[in-house]
Amino acid sequence: MVFLVVGKITVAQKLLTLDFSEIRLFRPSQHWAKRFRRRFQGREESVEDFVRRNLGAEVFERLIEPFCSGVYAGDPSKLSMKAAFGKVWRLEETGGSIIGGTIKTIQENGKNPKPPRDPRLPTPKGQTVASFRKGLAMLPDAITSRLGNKVKLSWKLTSITKSDNQGYVLTYETPEGVVSVQAKSVIMTIPSYVASEILRPLSSDAADALSIFYYPPVAAVTVSYPKEAIRKERLIDGELQGFGQLHPRSQGVETLGTIYSSSLFPNRAPAGRVLLLNYIGGSTNTGIVSKTETDLVEAVDRDLRKMLINPRAVDPLVLGVRVWPQAIPQFLIGHLDHLEAAKSALGRGGYSGLFLGGNYVAGVALGRCVEGAYESASQISDYLTKYAFK
């Protein structure tokens, strides 16, 4: 459950008792059927264009715009619908409209059901949010434990060259000095701007295409308040419940969104306290890179007191502030074309077996990165099987 402040109504809090006619986006006068029209042909639509055309202005402003800010830290007027939300975009492409595509997808899924779920995995209770008991660091730690000394830390890739046997030579700066490694195939999952510089000696066209991708700054500010600091009207059965809250830019706040960490997962905060993870910055607020940690904490605290925290509450306990100057790749209009241009340039240069991966290829969500990793592994396996060096 996500809280969304719409005027004076907290939608998620009053979801069971709310008169939906109080919110214009749910009024019958919206004439929903008229909004499910096929897209304008001949140009790539932004997320804003797509949503306004299909669902209307208020759905965009109250729901989709804060969602884009919270997930991509992005500007929906510049994000590509096809690249950023491809599954929804394809519904209209395949079914003539969002509704038509949804019906068609349901029918196809009924004819071709997914393989059964691995019985060793826990069964989630519907749509939910998951993490690891000791945080997300458990995932790379487990991978390291499985791979052992195959994982090299503090190795910095400085160059890639083609070897005489159709493979590649990778040169690294390591704590033990310069090391060269020969490989039959390479996948680069580093940020696109880093890959651009490494690949420039091989293909300036590929490097130029990769350098176009934009990564805006984002800061994560983790704070804790005593439970009594939460406004009473924001509590459900005396507790702060739900996933968190997303903030429409029209609300006049800087914070992109707030995750209720202690409500989502156990053992995240002592009894009597709440833990809140806040994100600030993004494409529409790049000035955060020039702010101090104190400035960022004050901005987040000021925003929280407008919606969640009692204005007279004590100051928060600050547990962490981290700024990523280049945080999340933006899937802007033209993103897929630039990505394909980079791949094609490598192909024209004869660099088969050199693959691009990572979040600017697969998607920014953790789940998509994992799925993308499996897809990349399959590509490499197919390549090595077909072009194995005897």
C-alpha positions in Angstrom: 0.0 0.0 0.0 1.3 3.4 -1.0 0.1 6.6 0.5 -0.6 9.3 -2.0 -1.7 12.8 -0.9 -4.4 14.1 -3.2 -5.6 17.5 -2.0 -6.8 16.9 1.6 -7.4 13.2 1.0 -4.9 10.5 1.9 -6.0 8.0 -0.7 -4.5 4.8 0.7 -5.6 5.6 4.3 -9.2 6.1 3.3 -9.3 3.5 0.6 -12.1 1.3 2.1 -14.4 4.2 3.0 -13.5 6.8 0.4 -16.2 8.2 -1.9 -14.3 8.0 -5.1 -16.4 10.8 -6.6 -14.3 13.1 -4.4 -11.4 12.4 -6.8 -12.0 13.6 -10.3 -9.9 10.9 -12.0 -12.5 8.3 -10.9 -15.6 10.3 -12.0 -17.8 8.7 -14.7 -17.5 12.0 -16.7 -14.0 11.0 -17.6 -15.5 8.9 -20.5 -12.8 6.2 -20.2 -13.7 4.4 -23.4 -12.7 7.5 -25.4 -9.2 7.4 -23.8 -8.2 4.0 -25.1 -7.2 5.1 -28.6 -4.3 3.8 -30.6 -1.2 5.9 -30.3 -0.2 8.5 -32.8 1.9 6.8 -35.4 5.3 8.1 -36.5 6.9 9.3 -33.3 8.0 7.9 -30.0 5.8 9.0 -27.2 6.9 10.2 -23.7 5.3 8.7 -20.6 3.4 11.9 -20.1 2.0 11.9 -23.7 1.0 8.3 -23.5 -0.8 8.6 -20.1 -2.5 11.9 -20.8 -3.8 10.5 -24.1 -5.0 7.2 -22.6 -6.0 8.0 -19.0 -6.3 11.8 -18.7 -4.5 14.7 -17.0 -5.3 13.9 -13.4 -4.2 10.2 -13.5 -0.9 11.5 -14.9 -0.5 14.3 -12.4 -1.7 12.4 -9.3 -0.5 8.8 -10.0 2.0 8.4 -12.8 4.1 11.5 -12.3 4.9 10.7 -8.7 5.5 7.1 -9.7 8.0 8.1 -12.3 9.7 10.4 -9.8 9.9 7.6 -7.2 11.1 4.8 -9.5 13.2 6.5 -12.1 13.9 9.9 -10.3 12.9 11.0 -13.8 10.9 13.5 -15.8 7.9 11.8 -17.4 7.8 14.4 -20.1 11.2 13.1 -21.3 11.0 9.4 -20.4 10.2 7.1 -23.3 7.0 5.1 -22.7 8.3 2.3 -24.9 11.7 2.1 -23.2 10.7 2.8 -19.5 7.3 0.9 -19.4 7.6 -1.5 -22.3 5.0 -4.0 -21.0 2.2 -1.4 -20.8 3.3 0.1 -24.2 3.1 -3.3 -25.8 -0.5 -3.7 -24.6 -1.6 -1.0 -26.9 0.6 -2.2 -29.7 -0.7 -5.7 -29.6 -4.3 -5.1 -28.7 -5.1 -1.7 -30.2 -5.6 -0.2 -26.8 -4.6 -0.8 -23.2 -7.8 -2.7 -22.4 -7.6 -4.7 -25.7 -4.0 -5.6 -25.0 -4.8 -6.7 -21.5 -7.6 -8.9 -22.6 -5.4 -10.4 -25.3 -2.6 -11.0 -22.8 -4.9 -12.8 -20.4 -6.2 -15.0 -23.2 -2.7 -15.9 -24.4 -1.5 -16.6 -20.8 -4.5 -19.0 -20.4 -3.4 -20.9 -23.5 0.3 -20.8 -22.6 0.5 -20.9 -18.8 3.8 -20.2 -17.2 5.9 -23.1 -15.9 5.2 -24.1 -12.3 6.9 -22.2 -9.6 10.0 -23.7 -8.0 8.7 -25.5 -4.9 11.8 -24.6 -3.0 10.9 -20.9 -3.1 8.6 -19.3 -0.5 5.1 -18.4 -1.8 4.4 -14.7 -1.4 1.0 -13.6 -0.2 -0.1 -11.7 -3.3 1.8 -8.6 -4.6 4.3 -7.8 -1.9 7.7 -6.2 -1.3 10.6 -8.4 -0.3 14.1 -8.0 1.0 16.7 -10.0 2.8 16.9 -10.3 6.6 20.2 -8.5 6.8 19.6 -6.2 3.9 20.3 -6.4 0.1 24.0 -6.9 0.8 23.2 -10.5 1.4 22.7 -11.1 -2.3 26.2 -10.1 -3.5 27.7 -11.7 -0.4 26.0 -15.0 -1.3 27.2 -14.8 -4.9 30.7 -14.1 -3.6 30.5 -17.1 -1.3 29.4 -19.3 -4.1 32.1 -18.1 -6.6 34.9 -17.9 -4.1 38.2 -16.4 -5.4 36.7 -16.0 -8.9 35.4 -12.7 -7.6 38.1 -10.0 -7.9 37.8 -6.9 -5.7 39.5 -3.6 -6.3 40.3 -4.6 -9.9 39.9 -1.6 -12.3 39.5 -2.3 -16.0 41.6 0.1 -18.0 41.4 -1.3 -21.5 40.0 -4.0 -23.8 41.8 -5.1 -27.0 41.2 -7.9 -29.4 43.5 -10.9 -29.2 45.0 -12.9 -32.0 42.7 -15.9 -31.3 39.4 -14.0 -31.8 39.1 -13.4 -28.1 39.9 -10.3 -25.9 42.6 -9.1 -23.6 41.4 -7.2 -20.6 44.0 -5.1 -18.7 43.3 -4.3 -15.0 44.9 -2.2 -12.4 44.9 -4.3 -9.2 46.4 -4.1 -5.7 49.1 -6.5 -7.0 49.9 -4.4 -10.0 48.8 -4.5 -13.7 47.2 -7.8 -14.7 46.1 -8.9 -18.2 43.3 -11.5 -18.6 42.4 -13.3 -21.8 38.7 -14.0 -22.4 36.6 -15.7 -25.2 33.7 -13.4 -24.4 33.1 -10.2 -22.3 30.0 -8.6 -20.9 30.3 -5.1 -19.6 27.7 -4.3 -16.9 29.4 -1.1 -15.8 27.6 2.3 -16.2 27.3 3.4 -19.8 29.5 6.4 -19.3 32.3 4.2 -18.0 31.8 1.7 -20.8 31.9 4.6 -23.3 35.4 5.6 -22.3 36.8 2.0 -22.3 35.2 1.2 -25.7 36.3 4.5 -27.4 39.6 3.0 -28.7 37.6 0.1 -30.2 34.6 2.0 -31.6 34.0 5.7 -31.4 30.5 5.2 -32.7 29.6 2.8 -29.9 31.3 5.1 -27.4 29.4 8.2 -28.7 26.0 6.3 -28.4 26.7 5.2 -24.9 27.8 8.6 -23.8 24.3 10.0 -24.5 22.6 8.2 -21.6 21.8 10.5 -18.7 22.2 9.7 -15.0 20.8 12.4 -12.7 21.9 12.7 -9.0 19.9 11.1 -6.2 20.4 11.2 -2.5 19.2 8.7 0.1 18.5 10.1 3.5 17.7 7.6 6.3 16.1 9.1 9.4 14.3 7.8 12.5 11.6 9.5 14.6 9.8 8.4 17.8 6.5 6.8 17.0 4.6 9.6 18.7 6.0 12.0 16.1 3.7 10.5 13.4 0.5 12.4 12.9 -2.4 10.5 14.4 -4.4 10.7 11.2 -1.7 8.9 9.3 -1.8 5.9 11.6 -4.0 2.8 11.0 -5.0 0.9 14.1 -2.3 2.9 15.9 0.5 1.9 13.6 2.3 3.4 10.6 1.3 0.9 7.9 2.0 0.5 4.2 5.0 0.6 1.8 5.5 4.4 1.9 4.5 7.5 0.1 5.1 9.1 -3.3 5.1 12.8 -3.7 3.5 14.6 -6.8 5.7 17.6 -7.8 2.5 19.7 -7.6 2.6 19.3 -3.8 5.6 21.6 -3.5 8.0 19.2 -1.9 11.6 18.2 -2.8 11.5 14.6 -1.6 10.7 12.1 -4.3 9.3 9.5 -2.0 9.6 7.9 1.4 9.8 4.2 2.3 8.4 3.1 5.6 11.3 0.7 6.3 10.3 -0.3 9.8 6.7 -1.0 8.7 7.8 -3.2 5.8 10.4 -5.4 7.5 11.0 -6.6 11.1 14.0 -5.6 13.2 14.6 -2.4 11.3 14.0 -0.1 14.2 13.8 -0.4 18.0 10.3 -0.5 19.7 8.7 2.9 19.8 10.6 4.3 16.8 10.0 4.3 13.0 12.7 4.2 10.3 12.1 6.2 7.1 14.2 6.0 3.9 13.8 9.1 1.8 15.0 9.8 -1.7 15.6 13.3 -3.0 17.0 14.8 -6.2 16.5 13.3 -9.7 16.1 14.9 -13.1 13.9 17.7 -11.8 16.2 18.6 -8.8 19.8 18.2 -9.9 20.9 20.9 -7.5 21.2 18.4 -4.6 24.9 17.8 -5.6 25.8 21.2 -4.3 24.0 20.8 -1.0 25.5 19.6 2.3 24.3 16.6 4.2 22.7 19.0 6.7 20.9 20.7 3.9 19.5 17.4 2.6 18.4 16.3 6.0 16.6 19.6 6.6 14.9 19.4 3.3 13.6 15.9 3.9 12.5 16.7 7.5 10.7 19.9 6.3 8.8 17.8 3.7 7.9 15.1 6.1 6.4 17.6 8.5 4.1 18.8 5.8 2.5 15.3 5.4 3.6 12.7 7.9 5.4 14.1 10.9 3.8 16.4 13.5 5.3 19.9 12.8 6.2 20.2 16.5 7.9 16.8 16.8 11.5 16.4 17.9 14.4 16.5 15.4 15.0 13.2 13.6 17.9 10.8 14.4 20.0 10.8 11.2 21.3 7.4 10.4 22.7 7.9 6.9 23.0 10.3 4.0 24.4 9.1 0.7 24.6 11.0 -2.6 25.0 9.4 -6.0 26.1 12.1 -8.4 25.2 9.8 -11.3 22.5 7.5 -10.0 19.8 6.1 -12.2 20.0 5.8 -16.0 17.1 7.6 -17.7 15.2 5.8 -20.4 14.6 8.9 -22.4 13.0 9.2 -25.8 15.5 7.6 -28.2 17.0 5.4 -25.5 16.4 2.1 -27.4 17.7 3.6 -30.6 20.9 4.7 -28.9 21.4 1.3 -27.3 20.9 -0.4 -30.6 23.3 2.0 -32.3 26.0 1.1 -29.7 25.4 -2.7 -30.2 25.4 -2.3 -34.0 28.6 -0.3 -34.0 30.3 -3.1 -32.0 29.0 -5.6 -34.5 30.2 -3.6 -37.5 33.6 -3.3 -35.9 33.9 -7.1 -35.7 33.6 -7.2 -31.9 31.4 -10.3 -31.6 31.4 -11.8 -28.2 31.5 -8.4 -26.5 28.1 -7.7 -24.9 26.5 -4.8 -23.1 24.5 -5.3 -19.9 23.5 -3.7 -16.7 20.6 -1.5 -15.7 20.7 0.9 -18.6 20.1 -2.2 -20.8 17.7 -4.4 -18.8 15.9 -1.8 -16.7 16.5 0.0 -13.4 14.5 -2.3 -11.0 16.4 -4.9 -9.1 14.2 -7.7 -10.5 14.8 -6.6 -14.1 18.6 -6.5 -13.4 18.4 -10.1 -12.3 16.3 -11.1 -15.3 18.6 -9.2 -17.5 21.6 -11.1 -16.0 19.9 -14.4 -16.9 19.2 -13.2 -20.4 22.9 -12.0 -20.8 24.1 -15.4 -19.5 22.0 -17.1 -22.2 23.4 -14.9 -24.9 27.0 -15.6 -23.8 26.3 -19.3 -23.6 24.8 -19.4 -27.1 27.8 -17.4 -28.5 30.3 -19.7 -26.9 28.5 -22.8 -28.1 28.3 -21.5 -31.7 31.7 -19.9 -31.8 33.7 -22.0 -29.3 37.4 -21.8 -29.9 38.8 -25.2 -30.4 
